[in-house]
Amino acid sequence: MGKVVELSGSTFEQEIIKSEIPSIVDFFAEWCMPCKVMGPVMDEIANEFDGRVKIGKLNIDENAEMATNMTVMNIPTLIFFKDGQEAGRVTGVASKDAIITKIQELL
């Protein structure tokens, strides 16, 4: 079963930048209602793409420096990574279908 990886500034490079497979990082905050809407969607995607795409969550309140470094201005923001490089981004609530379309472009 796919699992969403909790990320921090100290685990980001190992988990995402050095990942063998494409990754999506969900930049969120506990107080953000749209972020709460995206949580279950990302869990479903983690299950459906287990082993093919890594899903990570980064709490911007606990990792403000990472959010700043990645130029995350609004949340939720999903940043797609392939081969350690940003390969796209979606800001705001996105449909599961829209996210899957983006994933298929990476695979």
N, CA, C and O atoms as a Tinker XYZ file with bonds, in Angstrom:
   428  protein
     1  N      0.840000   -1.186000    0.000000    73     2
     2  CA     0.000000    0.000000    0.000000    64     1     3
     3  C      0.883000    1.247000    0.000000    63     2     4     5
     4  O      1.837000    1.344000    0.772000    81     3
     5  N      0.559000    2.182000   -0.860000    73     3     6
     6  CA     1.342000    3.407000   -0.978000    64     5     7
     7  C      1.255000    4.246000    0.275000    63     6     8     9
     8  O      0.251000    4.223000    0.987000    81     7
     9  N      2.286000    4.968000    0.530000    73     7    10
    10  CA     2.351000    5.751000    1.748000    64     9    11
    11  C      2.845000    7.148000    1.404000    63    10    12    13
    12  O      3.765000    7.320000    0.605000    81    11
    13  N      2.222000    8.133000    2.015000    73    11    14
    14  CA     2.679000    9.512000    1.860000    64    13    15
    15  C      3.803000    9.730000    2.867000    63    14    16    17
    16  O      3.636000    9.475000    4.060000    81    15
    17  N      4.946000   10.201000    2.381000    73    15    18
    18  CA     6.124000   10.401000    3.216000    64    17    19
    19  C      6.085000   11.801000    3.826000    63    18    20    21
    20  O      5.938000   12.792000    3.111000    81    19
    21  N      6.216000   11.876000    5.154000    73    19    22
    22  CA     6.310000   13.172000    5.832000    64    21    23
    23  C      7.725000   13.702000    5.626000    63    22    24    25
    24  O      8.697000   13.046000    6.000000    81    23
    25  N      7.840000   14.873000    5.040000    73    23    26
    26  CA     9.148000   15.448000    4.719000    64    25    27
    27  C      9.518000   16.569000    5.674000    63    26    28    29
    28  O      8.661000   17.182000    6.311000    81    27
    29  N     10.819000   16.817000    5.754000    73    27    30
    30  CA    11.332000   17.979000    6.484000    64    29    31
    31  C     12.513000   18.513000    5.687000    63    30    32    33
    32  O     12.941000   17.904000    4.707000    81    31
    33  N     13.029000   19.641000    6.112000    73    31    34
    34  CA    14.195000   20.205000    5.444000    64    33    35
    35  C     15.359000   19.233000    5.416000    63    34    36    37
    36  O     16.138000   19.219000    4.463000    81    35
    37  N     15.482000   18.413000    6.467000    73    35    38
    38  CA    16.616000   17.492000    6.550000    64    37    39
    39  C     16.432000   16.217000    5.718000    63    38    40    41
    40  O     17.416000   15.563000    5.374000    81    39
    41  N     15.186000   15.857000    5.389000    73    39    42
    42  CA    14.957000   14.627000    4.609000    64    41    43
    43  C     14.636000   14.902000    3.146000    63    42    44    45
    44  O     14.590000   13.978000    2.335000    81    43
    45  N     14.412000   16.172000    2.805000    73    43    46
    46  CA    13.950000   16.525000    1.460000    64    45    47
    47  C     14.898000   16.034000    0.363000    63    46    48    49
    48  O     14.457000   15.405000   -0.599000    81    47
    49  N     16.175000   16.311000    0.499000    73    47    50
    50  CA    17.119000   15.931000   -0.558000    64    49    51
    51  C     17.153000   14.420000   -0.743000    63    50    52    53
    52  O     17.075000   13.934000   -1.871000    81    51
    53  N     17.270000   13.671000    0.352000    73    51    54
    54  CA    17.353000   12.211000    0.254000    64    53    55
    55  C     16.074000   11.615000   -0.336000    63    54    56    57
    56  O     16.131000   10.757000   -1.217000    81    55
    57  N     14.923000   12.075000    0.156000    73    55    58
    58  CA    13.643000   11.488000   -0.256000    64    57    59
    59  C     13.190000   11.933000   -1.651000    63    58    60    61
    60  O     12.613000   11.140000   -2.395000    81    59
    61  N     13.447000   13.192000   -2.008000    73    59    62
    62  CA    12.887000   13.748000   -3.247000    64    61    63
    63  C     13.952000   13.963000   -4.319000    63    62    64    65
    64  O     13.841000   13.418000   -5.417000    81    63
    65  N     14.964000   14.736000   -4.020000    73    63    66
    66  CA    15.974000   15.083000   -5.027000    64    65    67
    67  C     16.719000   13.832000   -5.506000    63    66    68    69
    68  O     17.013000   13.703000   -6.695000    81    67
    69  N     17.020000   12.921000   -4.593000    73    67    70
    70  CA    17.766000   11.708000   -4.948000    64    69    71
    71  C     16.860000   10.515000   -5.268000    63    70    72    73
    72  O     17.347000    9.398000   -5.440000    81    71
    73  N     15.559000   10.742000   -5.348000    73    71    74
    74  CA    14.610000    9.653000   -5.606000    64    73    75
    75  C     14.838000    9.055000   -6.993000    63    74    76    77
    76  O     15.090000    9.772000   -7.962000    81    75
    77  N     14.744000    7.734000   -7.066000    73    75    78
    78  CA    14.878000    7.003000   -8.339000    64    77    79
    79  C     13.632000    7.168000   -9.205000    63    78    80    81
    80  O     13.686000    7.002000  -10.424000    81    79
    81  N     12.513000    7.496000   -8.567000    73    79    82
    82  CA    11.241000    7.618000   -9.293000    64    81    83
    83  C     10.725000    9.054000   -9.176000    63    82    84    85
    84  O     11.120000    9.779000   -8.263000    81    83
    85  N      9.849000    9.468000  -10.090000    73    83    86
    86  CA     9.273000   10.816000   -9.986000    64    85    87
    87  C      8.584000   11.002000   -8.634000    63    86    88    89
    88  O      8.099000   10.044000   -8.031000    81    87
    89  N      8.553000   12.246000   -8.173000    73    87    90
    90  CA     7.991000   12.566000   -6.862000    64    89    91
    91  C      7.055000   13.761000   -6.959000    63    90    92    93
    92  O      7.177000   14.608000   -7.844000    81    91
    93  N      6.123000   13.801000   -6.025000    73    91    94
    94  CA     5.256000   14.971000   -5.873000    64    93    95
    95  C      5.355000   15.389000   -4.415000    63    94    96    97
    96  O      5.216000   14.567000   -3.509000    81    95
    97  N      5.598000   16.675000   -4.200000    73    95    98
    98  CA     5.623000   17.196000   -2.836000    64    97    99
    99  C      4.418000   18.116000   -2.652000    63    98   100   101
   100  O      4.211000   19.066000   -3.407000    81    99
   101  N      3.636000   17.803000   -1.632000    73    99   102
   102  CA     2.464000   18.581000   -1.262000    64   101   103
   103  C      2.879000   19.538000   -0.144000    63   102   104   105
   104  O      3.087000   19.122000    0.995000    81   103
   105  N      2.996000   20.815000   -0.480000    73   103   106
   106  CA     3.313000   21.850000    0.517000    64   105   107
   107  C      1.991000   22.270000    1.150000    63   106   108   109
   108  O      1.088000   22.737000    0.454000    81   107
   109  N      1.873000   22.105000    2.475000    73   107   110
   110  CA     0.600000   22.317000    3.157000    64   109   111
   111  C      0.823000   22.931000    4.539000    63   110   112   113
   112  O      1.954000   23.093000    4.997000    81   111
   113  N     -0.298000   23.267000    5.188000    73   111   114
   114  CA    -0.289000   23.676000    6.599000    64   113   115
   115  C     -1.522000   23.070000    7.248000    63   114   116   117
   116  O     -2.552000   22.888000    6.598000    81   115
   117  N     -1.411000   22.759000    8.541000    73   115   118
   118  CA    -2.527000   22.135000    9.271000    64   117   119
   119  C     -3.773000   23.016000    9.282000    63   118   120   121
   120  O     -4.888000   22.494000    9.262000    81   119
   121  N     -3.611000   24.326000    9.313000    73   119   122
   122  CA    -4.739000   25.256000    9.420000    64   121   123
   123  C     -5.406000   25.549000    8.073000    63   122   124   125
   124  O     -6.430000   26.231000    8.031000    81   123
   125  N     -4.847000   25.051000    6.993000    73   123   126
   126  CA    -5.301000   25.385000    5.629000    64   125   127
   127  C     -6.428000   24.444000    5.187000    63   126   128   129
   128  O     -6.197000   23.254000    4.976000    81   127
   129  N     -7.641000   24.976000    5.047000    73   127   130
   130  CA    -8.782000   24.141000    4.648000    64   129   131
   131  C     -8.605000   23.525000    3.256000    63   130   132   133
   132  O     -8.864000   22.331000    3.106000    81   131
   133  N     -8.177000   24.274000    2.228000    73   131   134
   134  CA    -7.955000   23.629000    0.926000    64   133   135
   135  C     -6.911000   22.502000    1.002000    63   134   136   137
   136  O     -7.000000   21.520000    0.266000    81   135
   137  N     -5.927000   22.650000    1.893000    73   135   138
   138  CA    -4.918000   21.595000    2.065000    64   137   139
   139  C     -5.568000   20.328000    2.603000    63   138   140   141
   140  O     -5.205000   19.219000    2.212000    81   139
   141  N     -6.540000   20.503000    3.511000    73   139   142
   142  CA    -7.238000   19.349000    4.079000    64   141   143
   143  C     -8.039000   18.620000    3.002000    63   142   144   145
   144  O     -8.206000   17.402000    3.070000    81   143
   145  N     -8.531000   19.355000    2.015000    73   143   146
   146  CA    -9.258000   18.748000    0.894000    64   145   147
   147  C     -8.298000   17.887000    0.056000    63   146   148   149
   148  O     -8.674000   16.818000   -0.425000    81   147
   149  N     -7.072000   18.359000   -0.111000    73   147   150
   150  CA    -6.091000   17.653000   -0.954000    64   149   151
   151  C     -5.526000   16.397000   -0.286000    63   150   152   153
   152  O     -5.100000   15.473000   -0.979000    81   151
   153  N     -5.518000   16.350000    1.048000    73   151   154
   154  CA    -4.915000   15.224000    1.763000    64   153   155
   155  C     -5.407000   13.860000    1.314000    63   154   156   157
   156  O     -4.594000   13.017000    0.935000    81   155
   157  N     -6.735000   13.610000    1.344000    73   155   158
   158  CA    -7.238000   12.298000    0.927000    64   157   159
   159  C     -6.958000   11.996000   -0.549000    63   158   160   161
   160  O     -6.741000   10.839000   -0.912000    81   159
   161  N     -6.962000   13.019000   -1.395000    73   159   162
   162  CA    -6.656000   12.837000   -2.821000    64   161   163
   163  C     -5.217000   12.343000   -2.981000    63   162   164   165
   164  O     -4.948000   11.429000   -3.760000    81   163
   165  N     -4.302000   12.956000   -2.237000    73   163   166
   166  CA    -2.893000   12.545000   -2.326000    64   165   167
   167  C     -2.700000   11.133000   -1.778000    63   166   168   169
   168  O     -1.871000   10.378000   -2.286000    81   167
   169  N     -3.469000   10.770000   -0.730000    73   167   170
   170  CA    -3.405000    9.405000   -0.198000    64   169   171
   171  C     -3.838000    8.394000   -1.260000    63   170   172   173
   172  O     -3.198000    7.356000   -1.428000    81   171
   173  N     -4.917000    8.695000   -1.973000    73   171   174
   174  CA    -5.402000    7.802000   -3.032000    64   173   175
   175  C     -4.361000    7.663000   -4.136000    63   174   176   177
   176  O     -4.105000    6.561000   -4.621000    81   175
   177  N     -3.765000    8.778000   -4.529000    73   175   178
   178  CA    -2.751000    8.748000   -5.591000    64   177   179
   179  C     -1.535000    7.949000   -5.130000    63   178   180   181
   180  O     -0.950000    7.201000   -5.913000    81   179
   181  N     -1.150000    8.106000   -3.856000    73   179   182
   182  CA    -0.019000    7.338000   -3.321000    64   181   183
   183  C     -0.289000    5.843000   -3.433000    63   182   184   185
   184  O      0.617000    5.070000   -3.745000    81   183
   185  N     -1.529000    5.432000   -3.182000    73   183   186
   186  CA    -1.890000    4.017000   -3.300000    64   185   187
   187  C     -1.885000    3.556000   -4.754000    63   186   188   189
   188  O     -1.347000    2.495000   -5.069000    81   187
   189  N     -2.480000    4.348000   -5.638000    73   187   190
   190  CA    -2.601000    3.945000   -7.036000    64   189   191
   191  C     -1.264000    3.910000   -7.764000    63   190   192   193
   192  O     -1.074000    3.102000   -8.673000    81   191
   193  N     -0.340000    4.777000   -7.374000    73   191   194
   194  CA     0.942000    4.865000   -8.072000    64   193   195
   195  C      2.097000    4.338000   -7.225000    63   194   196   197
   196  O      3.257000    4.664000   -7.477000    81   195
   197  N      1.775000    3.518000   -6.216000    73   195   198
   198  CA     2.786000    2.963000   -5.316000    64   197   199
   199  C      3.903000    2.291000   -6.114000    63   198   200   201
   200  O      3.648000    1.447000   -6.972000    81   199
   201  N      5.135000    2.677000   -5.819000    73   199   202
   202  CA     6.288000    2.097000   -6.501000    64   201   203
   203  C      6.654000    2.803000   -7.797000    63   202   204   205
   204  O      7.739000    2.589000   -8.338000    81   203
   205  N      5.749000    3.648000   -8.302000    73   203   206
   206  CA     6.028000    4.377000   -9.553000    64   205   207
   207  C      6.217000    5.871000   -9.328000    63   206   208   209
   208  O      6.948000    6.532000  -10.065000    81   207
   209  N      5.544000    6.401000   -8.293000    73   207   210
   210  CA     5.644000    7.824000   -7.951000    64   209   211
   211  C      5.679000    7.931000   -6.430000    63   210   212   213
   212  O      4.899000    7.282000   -5.734000    81   211
   213  N      6.590000    8.756000   -5.922000    73   211   214
   214  CA     6.679000    8.991000   -4.483000    64   213   215
   215  C      5.890000   10.252000   -4.152000    63   214   216   217
   216  O      6.028000   11.276000   -4.820000    81   215
   217  N      5.056000   10.165000   -3.106000    73   215   218
   218  CA     4.269000   11.310000   -2.657000    64   217   219
   219  C      4.807000   11.755000   -1.301000    63   218   220   221
   220  O      4.919000   10.952000   -0.374000    81   219
   221  N      5.139000   13.035000   -1.194000    73   219   222
   222  CA     5.622000   13.586000    0.067000    64   221   223
   223  C      4.787000   14.776000    0.484000    63   222   224   225
   224  O      4.201000   15.466000   -0.350000    81   223
   225  N      4.738000   15.010000    1.794000    73   223   226
   226  CA     4.047000   16.181000    2.349000    64   225   227
   227  C      5.059000   16.992000    3.132000    63   226   228   229
   228  O      5.846000   16.438000    3.899000    81   227
   229  N      5.043000   18.300000    2.941000    73   227   230
   230  CA     5.948000   19.178000    3.673000    64   229   231
   231  C      5.126000   20.268000    4.351000    63   230   232   233
   232  O      4.496000   21.087000    3.683000    81   231
   233  N      5.135000   20.272000    5.674000    73   231   234
   234  CA     4.401000   21.262000    6.456000    64   233   235
   235  C      5.185000   22.578000    6.412000    63   234   236   237
   236  O      6.302000   22.657000    6.923000    81   235
   237  N      4.594000   23.604000    5.801000    73   235   238
   238  CA     5.330000   24.863000    5.617000    64   237   239
   239  C      5.539000   25.619000    6.924000    63   238   240   241
   240  O      6.466000   26.423000    7.031000    81   239
   241  N      4.687000   25.371000    7.921000    73   239   242
   242  CA     4.875000   26.044000    9.207000    64   241   243
   243  C      6.116000   25.502000    9.925000    63   242   244   245
   244  O      6.819000   26.242000   10.614000    81   243
   245  N      6.371000   24.211000    9.755000    73   243   246
   246  CA     7.525000   23.577000   10.392000    64   245   247
   247  C      8.789000   23.675000    9.528000    63   246   248   249
   248  O      9.899000   23.469000   10.019000    81   247
   249  N      8.613000   23.989000    8.244000    73   247   250
   250  CA     9.723000   24.012000    7.286000    64   249   251
   251  C      9.644000   25.251000    6.401000    63   250   252   253
   252  O      9.695000   25.159000    5.175000    81   251
   253  N      9.518000   26.409000    7.044000    73   251   254
   254  CA     9.333000   27.665000    6.303000    64   253   255
   255  C     10.483000   27.926000    5.335000    63   254   256   257
   256  O     10.269000   28.446000    4.239000    81   255
   257  N     11.700000   27.568000    5.737000    73   255   258
   258  CA    12.853000   27.819000    4.871000    64   257   259
   259  C     12.762000   27.023000    3.571000    63   258   260   261
   260  O     13.088000   27.537000    2.501000    81   259
   261  N     12.315000   25.759000    3.663000    73   259   262
   262  CA    12.150000   24.938000    2.449000    64   261   263
   263  C     11.103000   25.552000    1.539000    63   262   264   265
   264  O     11.299000   25.624000    0.325000    81   263
   265  N      9.988000   25.995000    2.116000    73   263   266
   266  CA     8.920000   26.602000    1.313000    64   265   267
   267  C      9.443000   27.855000    0.607000    63   266   268   269
   268  O      9.134000   28.092000   -0.561000    81   267
   269  N     10.229000   28.646000    1.319000    73   267   270
   270  CA    10.818000   29.852000    0.727000    64   269   271
   271  C     11.790000   29.470000   -0.387000    63   270   272   273
   272  O     11.758000   30.059000   -1.467000    81   271
   273  N     12.645000   28.496000   -0.133000    73   271   274
   274  CA    13.626000   28.057000   -1.139000    64   273   275
   275  C     12.946000   27.553000   -2.408000    63   274   276   277
   276  O     13.474000   27.715000   -3.509000    81   275
   277  N     11.772000   26.942000   -2.252000    73   275   278
   278  CA    11.043000   26.396000   -3.398000    64   277   279
   279  C     10.067000   27.416000   -3.991000    63   278   280   281
   280  O      9.310000   27.087000   -4.904000    81   279
   281  N     10.079000   28.641000   -3.483000    73   279   282
   282  CA     9.214000   29.729000   -3.931000    64   281   283
   283  C      7.736000   29.341000   -3.867000    63   282   284   285
   284  O      6.976000   29.579000   -4.806000    81   283
   285  N      7.351000   28.745000   -2.756000    73   283   286
   286  CA     5.944000   28.413000   -2.536000    64   285   287
   287  C      5.283000   29.642000   -1.924000    63   286   288   289
   288  O      5.571000   30.015000   -0.787000    81   287
   289  N      4.394000   30.264000   -2.695000    73   287   290
   290  CA     3.732000   31.497000   -2.262000    64   289   291
   291  C      2.336000   31.242000   -1.698000    63   290   292   293
   292  O      1.867000   31.979000   -0.830000    81   291
   293  N      1.682000   30.207000   -2.189000    73   291   294
   294  CA     0.320000   29.876000   -1.765000    64   293   295
   295  C      0.251000   28.381000   -1.486000    63   294   296   297
   296  O      1.021000   27.593000   -2.036000    81   295
   297  N     -0.688000   28.007000   -0.621000    73   295   298
   298  CA    -0.880000   26.589000   -0.356000    64   297   299
   299  C     -2.347000   26.229000   -0.554000    63   298   300   301
   300  O     -3.211000   27.087000   -0.374000    81   299
   301  N     -2.652000   24.989000   -0.918000    73   299   302
   302  CA    -1.675000   23.942000   -1.199000    64   301   303
   303  C     -0.937000   24.187000   -2.514000    63   302   304   305
   304  O     -1.497000   24.740000   -3.460000    81   303
   305  N      0.310000   23.772000   -2.558000    73   303   306
   306  CA     1.082000   23.745000   -3.798000    64   305   307
   307  C      1.660000   22.352000   -3.942000    63   306   308   309
   308  O      2.271000   21.821000   -3.014000    81   307
   309  N      1.462000   21.763000   -5.111000    73   307   310
   310  CA     2.079000   20.482000   -5.442000    64   309   311
   311  C      3.227000   20.772000   -6.394000    63   310   312   313
   312  O      3.040000   21.426000   -7.420000    81   311
   313  N      4.417000   20.286000   -6.056000    73   311   314
   314  CA     5.554000   20.423000   -6.969000    64   313   315
   315  C      5.958000   19.023000   -7.416000    63   314   316   317
   316  O      6.183000   18.128000   -6.601000    81   315
   317  N      6.043000   18.862000   -8.717000    73   315   318
   318  CA     6.388000   17.580000   -9.329000    64   317   319
   319  C      7.883000   17.572000   -9.621000    63   318   320   321
   320  O      8.420000   18.534000  -10.169000    81   319
   321  N      8.549000   16.487000   -9.254000    73   319   322
   322  CA     9.989000   16.354000   -9.476000    64   321   323
   323  C     10.279000   15.130000  -10.325000    63   322   324   325
   324  O      9.656000   14.082000  -10.156000    81   323
   325  N     11.223000   15.269000  -11.232000    73   323   326
   326  CA    11.716000   14.140000  -12.007000    64   325   327
   327  C     13.220000   14.313000  -12.133000    63   326   328   329
   328  O     13.699000   15.391000  -12.485000    81   327
   329  N     13.955000   13.261000  -11.848000    73   327   330
   330  CA    15.426000   13.286000  -11.908000    64   329   331
   331  C     15.997000   14.434000  -11.070000    63   330   332   333
   332  O     16.976000   15.069000  -11.460000    81   331
   333  N     15.377000   14.691000   -9.919000    73   331   334
   334  CA    15.889000   15.690000   -8.994000    64   333   335
   335  C     15.588000   17.132000   -9.363000    63   334   336   337
   336  O     16.022000   18.053000   -8.672000    81   335
   337  N     14.849000   17.337000  -10.446000    73   335   338
   338  CA    14.539000   18.691000  -10.905000    64   337   339
   339  C     13.034000   18.928000  -10.875000    63   338   340   341
   340  O     12.243000   18.006000  -11.072000    81   339
   341  N     12.651000   20.180000  -10.625000    73   339   342
   342  CA    11.229000   20.511000  -10.695000    64   341   343
   343  C     10.736000   20.307000  -12.115000    63   342   344   345
   344  O     11.346000   20.784000  -13.073000    81   343
   345  N      9.616000   19.586000  -12.243000    73   343   346
   346  CA     9.078000   19.276000  -13.572000    64   345   347
   347  C      7.664000   19.830000  -13.741000    63   346   348   349
   348  O      6.996000   19.551000  -14.736000    81   347
   349  N      7.217000   20.610000  -12.771000    73   347   350
   350  CA     5.894000   21.205000  -12.872000    64   349   351
   351  C      5.347000   21.523000  -11.498000    63   350   352   353
   352  O      5.875000   21.084000  -10.477000    81   351
   353  N      4.277000   22.297000  -11.498000    73   351   354
   354  CA     3.669000   22.657000  -10.210000    64   353   355
   355  C      2.209000   22.987000  -10.420000    63   354   356   357
   356  O      1.805000   23.468000  -11.478000    81   355
   357  N      1.419000   22.719000   -9.381000    73   355   358
   358  CA     0.000000   23.024000   -9.360000    64   357   359
   359  C     -0.262000   23.742000   -8.043000    63   358   360   361
   360  O      0.099000   23.243000   -6.977000    81   359
   361  N     -0.891000   24.914000   -8.114000    73   359   362
   362  CA    -1.201000   25.671000   -6.909000    64   361   363
   363  C     -2.713000   25.681000   -6.720000    63   362   364   365
   364  O     -3.474000   25.851000   -7.673000    81   363
   365  N     -3.128000   25.497000   -5.478000    73   363   366
   366  CA    -4.553000   25.464000   -5.170000    64   365   367
   367  C     -5.081000   24.039000   -5.231000    63   366   368   369
   368  O     -4.337000   23.094000   -5.491000    81   367
   369  N     -6.377000   23.905000   -4.985000    73   367   370
   370  CA    -7.002000   22.587000   -5.017000    64   369   371
   371  C     -7.091000   22.134000   -6.469000    63   370   372   373
   372  O     -7.572000   22.865000   -7.334000    81   371
   373  N     -6.621000   20.918000   -6.719000    73   371   374
   374  CA    -6.667000   20.347000   -8.066000    64   373   375
   375  C     -7.438000   19.038000   -8.011000    63   374   376   377
   376  O     -7.446000   18.352000   -6.989000    81   375
   377  N     -8.079000   18.700000   -9.107000    73   375   378
   378  CA    -8.809000   17.436000   -9.152000    64   377   379
   379  C     -7.828000   16.274000   -9.240000    63   378   380   381
   380  O     -6.700000   16.426000   -9.711000    81   379
   381  N     -8.276000   15.124000   -8.782000    73   379   382
   382  CA    -7.452000   13.922000   -8.861000    64   381   383
   383  C     -7.064000   13.658000  -10.320000    63   382   384   385
   384  O     -5.920000   13.313000  -10.613000    81   383
   385  N     -8.032000   13.826000  -11.232000    73   383   386
   386  CA    -7.756000   13.594000  -12.658000    64   385   387
   387  C     -6.665000   14.519000  -13.177000    63   386   388   389
   388  O     -5.805000   14.091000  -13.947000    81   387
   389  N     -6.690000   15.787000  -12.763000    73   387   390
   390  CA    -5.677000   16.750000  -13.218000    64   389   391
   391  C     -4.293000   16.344000  -12.719000    63   390   392   393
   392  O     -3.305000   16.471000  -13.442000    81   391
   393  N     -4.227000   15.857000  -11.482000    73   391   394
   394  CA    -2.946000   15.438000  -10.915000    64   393   395
   395  C     -2.444000   14.186000  -11.626000    63   394   396   397
   396  O     -1.257000   14.078000  -11.937000    81   395
   397  N     -3.346000   13.241000  -11.884000    73   395   398
   398  CA    -2.950000   12.004000  -12.576000    64   397   399
   399  C     -2.461000   12.313000  -13.992000    63   398   400   401
   400  O     -1.500000   11.703000  -14.460000    81   399
   401  N     -3.109000   13.246000  -14.670000    73   399   402
   402  CA    -2.653000   13.646000  -16.020000    64   401   403
   403  C     -1.220000   14.149000  -15.948000    63   402   404   405
   404  O     -0.395000   13.800000  -16.793000    81   403
   405  N     -0.919000   14.965000  -14.949000    73   403   406
   406  CA     0.418000   15.513000  -14.757000    64   405   407
   407  C      1.424000   14.387000  -14.452000    63   406   408   409
   408  O      2.545000   14.392000  -14.962000    81   407
   409  N      1.010000   13.432000  -13.622000    73   407   410
   410  CA     1.887000   12.293000  -13.291000    64   409   411
   411  C      2.207000   11.506000  -14.561000    63   410   412   413
   412  O      3.357000   11.126000  -14.783000    81   411
   413  N      1.207000   11.266000  -15.380000    73   411   414
   414  CA     1.435000   10.472000  -16.599000    64   413   415
   415  C      2.408000   11.157000  -17.539000    63   414   416   417
   416  O      3.097000   10.482000  -18.305000    81   415
   417  N      2.482000   12.478000  -17.502000    73   415   418
   418  CA     3.481000   13.194000  -18.302000    64   417   419
   419  C      4.901000   12.908000  -17.785000    63   418   420   421
   420  O      5.859000   12.924000  -18.559000    81   419
   421  N      5.033000   12.645000  -16.471000    73   419   422
   422  CA     6.343000   12.383000  -15.872000    64   421   423
   423  C      6.809000   10.957000  -16.114000    63   422   424   425
   424  O      8.009000   10.705000  -16.227000    81   423
   425  N      5.868000   10.023000  -16.195000    73   423   426
   426  CA     6.236000    8.598000  -16.281000    64   425   427
   427  C      6.679000    8.199000  -17.687000    63   426   428
   428  O      7.019000    7.039000  -17.921000    81   427
